[in-house]
Amino acid sequence: MVGTEEGIVISCNRKAKTPAEKIVCTFSGHHGPIYALQRNPFYPKNFLTVGDWTARIWSEESRESSIMWTKYHMAYLTDGAWSPVRPAVFFTTKMDGTLDIWDFVFKQCDPALSLKVMCIPFPMHPGPQALVPQVCDEALFCLRVQDSGCFIACGSQLGTTTLLEVSHGLCTLQRNEKNIASSIFERETRREKILEAKHREMRLKEKGRTEGKDDELKEEEPAVDLEGLVRKAEEDFFNVIFSELKKKETAAMKKSKLVGASRRGREGGVGAVGPGGFPFADLLADLEQVTSPGGP
């Protein structure tokens, strides 16, 4: 199991034979890189991740979201680890130099103890003032917990390592703590499963509602008769052609009648002047201009 810079946890199977089987599943919930990932030493199905401004506890049975998470802190979280002796205790470090100790059996909204790490400089000169503790404003980047859970080593941005000893209550397994932690994990996992089922149901309803609206819009739209449109376009086209042909035939008939009348007038001695003194030559010229393609 690994955490990525995109805030995604990838669960892999090293015994898989095909590339598709190597990635079992993914978990997404962080807004930035994941800096720490560790399984609970008592319940391996539950694991802790640290990234962005929160620490989150996950269950392998709930893949869409984490089952528990801390509040969003003002400072960036940098590392985290489970207690090796208490299943309900884990530790986190922040960029403001603070170490938080969480005990979700005792309190879930806030850390059970928050420490501003004190730096004790190495004595360069003998004397009582050489070992005066100083508040570190350095960012804490990593932490490691001793196997007995009594000591915690914190590393700062400038390479300073501080060794802390926690109280007896934080490093001693409490009475019935395993059963309580197990019941909390199961309860939160069951709650997330119910929420996931409700979210899936809501998404399906929304999808069905959207598809129903699309079907209604399709039914409301009138059906387009393509064959009728093509038939009407053809009829209009041929009507225009026939009307133009009729116009040309009518004009040609009028022209032929006028030409015949002009010839009969010339043969009868009327000459180029018609009745009333109207010249046939001018009439023919005007008719040719009207019937010609470039005419008015």
Residue pairs with C-beta under 8 A, 6 or more apart in sequence:
1 9
1 10
1 11
1 12
1 37
1 39
1 47
2 9
2 10
2 12
2 37
3 9
3 10
3 33
3 34
3 35
3 36
3 37
3 49
3 51
4 10
4 33
4 34
5 32
5 33
5 34
6 33
7 28
7 29
7 30
7 31
7 32
7 33
7 34
7 51
7 52
8 26
8 27
8 28
8 30
8 34
9 26
9 27
9 28
9 34
9 37
9 47
9 49
9 58
10 23
10 26
11 23
11 24
11 25
11 26
11 27
11 60
12 22
12 23
12 24
13 21
13 22
13 23
13 24
14 22
16 22
25 60
25 63
26 63
27 58
27 63
27 66
29 49
29 56
29 58
29 65
29 66
29 69
30 49
30 51
30 52
30 54
30 56
31 51
31 52
31 53
32 51
32 52
33 51
34 49
34 50
34 51
35 50
35 51
35 77
35 78
35 79
35 80
36 48
36 49
36 50
36 51
36 78
36 79
36 80
36 81
37 47
37 48
37 49
37 50
38 47
38 48
38 80
38 81
38 82
39 46
39 47
39 48
39 82
40 46
40 47
40 48
40 82
40 87
41 82
41 84
41 87
42 87
42 178
42 181
43 87
43 181
43 182
43 185
45 59
45 60
45 61
45 185
46 57
46 58
46 59
46 60
46 67
46 185
47 57
47 58
47 60
48 55
48 56
48 57
48 58
48 80
48 81
48 82
48 90
49 55
49 56
49 58
49 66
49 80
50 56
50 77
50 78
50 79
50 80
50 92
51 77
52 76
52 77
53 72
53 73
53 74
53 75
53 76
53 77
54 69
54 70
54 71
54 72
54 73
54 77
55 69
55 70
55 77
55 80
55 90
55 92
55 102
56 66
56 68
56 69
56 70
57 66
57 67
57 68
57 69
57 185
57 188
58 66
58 67
59 67
59 185
59 188
59 189
59 192
61 189
61 193
62 189
62 192
62 193
62 196
64 192
64 196
64 199
65 192
65 195
65 196
66 192
67 185
67 188
67 189
67 191
67 192
68 104
68 108
68 188
70 92
70 102
70 111
71 109
71 110
73 94
74 96
75 94
75 95
75 96
75 98
76 94
76 95
77 92
77 93
77 94
77 95
78 93
78 94
78 95
78 139
78 140
78 141
78 142
79 92
79 93
79 140
79 141
79 142
79 143
80 90
80 91
80 92
80 93
80 143
81 90
81 91
81 143
81 144
81 145
82 89
82 90
82 145
83 89
83 90
83 91
83 145
83 149
83 170
83 171
84 145
84 146
84 147
84 148
84 149
85 148
85 149
85 171
85 172
85 173
86 103
86 149
86 170
86 171
86 172
86 173
86 174
86 177
87 177
87 178
87 181
87 182
88 103
88 104
88 105
88 106
88 177
88 180
88 181
88 184
89 101
89 102
89 103
89 112
89 149
89 170
90 102
91 99
91 100
91 101
91 102
91 143
91 145
91 152
92 99
92 100
92 102
92 111
93 99
93 100
93 140
93 141
93 142
93 143
93 154
94 100
94 139
94 140
95 139
95 140
96 137
96 139
97 116
97 117
97 135
97 136
97 137
97 138
97 139
97 140
97 156
98 114
98 115
98 116
98 117
98 140
99 114
99 115
99 117
99 140
99 143
99 152
99 154
99 164
100 111
100 113
100 114
100 115
101 111
101 112
101 113
101 114
101 115
101 166
101 170
102 111
102 112
103 112
103 170
104 181
104 184
105 174
105 177
105 180
105 181
105 184
106 112
112 170
113 170
115 164
116 135
116 136
117 136
117 140
117 154
117 156
117 162
117 164
118 133
118 134
118 135
118 136
118 162
119 133
119 134
119 135
119 136
119 138
119 156
119 160
119 162
120 131
120 132
120 133
120 134
120 162
121 130
121 131
121 134
123 130
123 131
124 130
136 156
136 160
136 162
138 156
138 157
138 158
138 160
139 156
139 157
140 154
140 155
140 156
140 157
141 155
141 156
141 157
142 154
142 155
143 152
143 153
143 154
143 155
144 152
144 153
145 151
145 152
146 152
146 153
148 171
149 166
149 170
149 171
150 165
150 166
150 171
151 163
151 164
151 165
151 166
152 163
152 164
152 165
152 166
153 161
153 162
153 163
153 164
154 161
154 162
154 164
155 161
156 162
251 290
251 291
252 291
254 287
255 287
255 288
255 291
258 280
258 283
258 284
258 287
259 284
261 274
261 280
262 272
262 280
262 281
262 283
262 284
265 271
265 272
265 274
265 280
266 272
272 279
272 280
272 281
273 279
273 280
274 280
274 283
288 295
289 295
289 296
290 296
